[in-house]
Amino acid sequence: MAKYTELAKDIIAHVGGKENINSLKHCVTRLRFDLKDESKADDDYLKQRDGVVTVVKAGGQYQVVIGNHVPDVYEEVVKVGGLAAGGSLDIDEGDGGPKGNLFDQFVALVSSIFQPMLGALSAAGMIKGVVALMAASGVPTTDGAYIVLNAVGDGFFQFLPIILAYNAANRFKMNKFTAMALAFALVYPNISASFTGDAPLYTLFAGSVIESPVYATFLGLPIIFPASSYLQTVLPIILAVFAGAKFEKFFNKVVPDVVKVFIVPFLVMMITVPLAYIVIGPLMTWASDLVGFIFQGIYNFSPVVFGIILGALWQVLVMFGLHWGLVPIAILDFATKGWSTLLVASVAICFAQAGSLLNIFLRTKEDKVKQLTIPAFISALFGVTEPAIYGITLPMRTPFVMTCIAGAIQGAFLGFFNTTGFTMGGMGLFAIPSYITPAEIPAGASTDPNNVWYFIAAIVMSFVLGFVLTQFTKIPKLYEKN
């Protein structure tokens, strides 16, 4: 039995039981309950109870003063009371451990981290669509309205790791502000300039697929910073918070209570941030490089096979951040040749998500899912699929698989016709102009005048397939009990 189990049971019983608790938080020394009925709490008993300093009622909260070891008592109260992370009532009332196969566990992890922010995520995606419309209608990028709205929409995605850190801290039972500190370090402004340049100190794995120039070290250990930076990334911060939560749990056990409130986060940050830069980040970078090398080889073998595989796996690659292995190659193509076919199979997949969302909207019986589907649908049309994937299709599982199948089919179609992009243009509907064959066709590029029509056909194909294939799936409930 844990050290504070009996105290936790006693506190829950004498605040009126679990059924009397709306939510629970803690500060430096106090458990802060939001009770349904404070009259059911036994003030006198709690004030006299060993382990409790006193009881304070203030600001609409029922505060049980514990002392410096309040984080440990809080954790035990949450565990004993069957409360969810953050202190709200736990719907499942299970053991909270991983359930199902690895894919199910991954889906549950991603859903739990993304669902709390889906409203804001969808709104940011819609604002990005508005900004794209402004640009398409001729509004200059120097216009004040454009600048402000672009900051609102794009800023959310640029600094997504910070929000993910907050939600991941809930999932992994870590101090939220310590977790956010890890994210701040990863997206610190202009830090990439310190880890890039013309003359590296030395190069790791020179001549290999994962060749890594090193421009700075941490206590002699190489810092390998991704060219794309950690802005907009998902997996690095989740892994960092996961590791940080483990360190925090260990230090909470060994650090004296009197200094725990600041020494524990100090130690966690001092260890986890360098770990993210030296181990977690490089591993993700090397994985991306390998993905780019493999897919480049597949394309050289067969554009159709390449289209099938990339179309099927693109959304999965994005979820893990591995798509960055392909993006730099495509950018290099545009810079040196003036055209590229490498990412063509990935662009129209957002419409498969849109088609699937439309089907789900028409068939679901849950009001909350309908509410989330509308903005996610609009975002998907403009190429922003995170709200759709993380909020709806991935948690439902089979609809997500169907969008991958739709992606494979449209990818094969585009590969067969050697569809070519001529600029690194917009997303979603605004990607269409990038496939219009220019008057002066770059050397080696497709000369087919129907190039843009192939791309438009792929958009229609993706949308229809997303809708039709989802029709053959069961639409499960996400928020209501079955």
VENZI-V754942 format. One record per backbone hydrogen bond with DSSP energy under -1.0 kcal/mol. CO is the residue of the C=O (numbers start at 1). NH is the residue of the N-H. Records with the same first field share a line. If there is no record, write none. Layout:
# VENZI-V754942
CO = NH / NH
This chain:
# VENZI-V754942
2 = 5
4 = 8
5 = 9
6 = 10
7 = 11
8 = 12
9 = 13
10 = 14
12 = 17
14 = 42
17 = 20
18 = 21
20 = 36
23 = 34
25 = 32
29 = 66 / 67
30 = 27
31 = 64
32 = 25
33 = 62
34 = 22 / 23
37 = 40
38 = 41
41 = 43
42 = 46
43 = 47
44 = 48
49 = 52
54 = 65
56 = 63
58 = 61
61 = 58
62 = 33
63 = 56
64 = 31
65 = 53
67 = 70
69 = 73
70 = 74
71 = 75
72 = 76
73 = 77
74 = 78
75 = 79
76 = 80
77 = 81
78 = 83
82 = 90
84 = 87
88 = 84
101 = 105
102 = 106
103 = 107
104 = 108
105 = 109
106 = 110
107 = 111
108 = 112
109 = 113
110 = 114
111 = 115
114 = 117
115 = 118
117 = 121
118 = 122
119 = 123
120 = 124
121 = 125
122 = 126
123 = 127
124 = 128
125 = 129
126 = 130
127 = 131
128 = 132
129 = 133
130 = 134
131 = 135
132 = 136
133 = 137
134 = 139
135 = 138
140 = 143
143 = 147
144 = 148
145 = 149
146 = 150
147 = 151
148 = 152
149 = 153
150 = 154
151 = 155
154 = 158
155 = 159
157 = 160
158 = 232
159 = 162
160 = 164
161 = 165
162 = 166
163 = 167
164 = 168
165 = 169
166 = 170
167 = 171
168 = 172
169 = 174
175 = 179
176 = 180
177 = 181
178 = 182
179 = 183
180 = 184
181 = 185
182 = 186
183 = 187
188 = 191
190 = 193
191 = 194
192 = 195
202 = 214
204 = 212
205 = 208
208 = 211
212 = 204
214 = 201 / 202
216 = 223
218 = 221
221 = 218
226 = 229
230 = 233
234 = 238
235 = 239
236 = 240
237 = 241
238 = 242
239 = 243
240 = 244
241 = 245
242 = 246
243 = 247
244 = 248
245 = 249
246 = 250
247 = 251
248 = 252
250 = 254
251 = 255
256 = 259
259 = 262 / 263
260 = 264
262 = 266
263 = 267
264 = 268
265 = 269
266 = 270
267 = 271
268 = 272
269 = 273
271 = 275
272 = 276
273 = 277
274 = 278
275 = 279 / 280
276 = 281
279 = 283
280 = 284
281 = 285
282 = 286
283 = 287
284 = 288
285 = 289
286 = 290
287 = 291
288 = 292
289 = 293
290 = 294
291 = 295
292 = 296
293 = 297
294 = 298
295 = 299
296 = 300
297 = 301
298 = 302
302 = 306
303 = 307
304 = 308
305 = 309
306 = 310
307 = 311
308 = 312
309 = 313
310 = 314
313 = 317
314 = 318
315 = 319
316 = 320
317 = 322
322 = 325
323 = 326 / 327
326 = 330
327 = 331
328 = 332
329 = 333
330 = 334
331 = 335
332 = 336
333 = 337 / 338
340 = 421
343 = 346
348 = 351
349 = 352 / 353
350 = 354
351 = 355
352 = 356
353 = 357
354 = 358
355 = 359
356 = 360
357 = 361
358 = 362
359 = 363
360 = 364
366 = 370
367 = 371
368 = 372
369 = 373
370 = 374
372 = 376
373 = 377
374 = 378
375 = 379
376 = 380
377 = 381
379 = 384
380 = 383
381 = 429
385 = 389
386 = 390
387 = 391
388 = 392 / 393
389 = 394
392 = 396
393 = 400
394 = 397
396 = 398
397 = 401
398 = 402
399 = 403
400 = 404
401 = 405
402 = 406
403 = 407
404 = 408
405 = 409
406 = 410
407 = 411
408 = 412
409 = 413
410 = 414
411 = 415
412 = 416
413 = 417
414 = 419
415 = 418
421 = 340
423 = 425
427 = 430
428 = 431
429 = 432
431 = 434
432 = 435
433 = 436
434 = 422
442 = 445
448 = 451
450 = 454
451 = 455
452 = 456
453 = 457
454 = 458
455 = 459
456 = 460
457 = 461
458 = 462
459 = 463
460 = 464
461 = 465
462 = 466
463 = 467
464 = 468
465 = 469
466 = 470
467 = 471
469 = 472
470 = 473
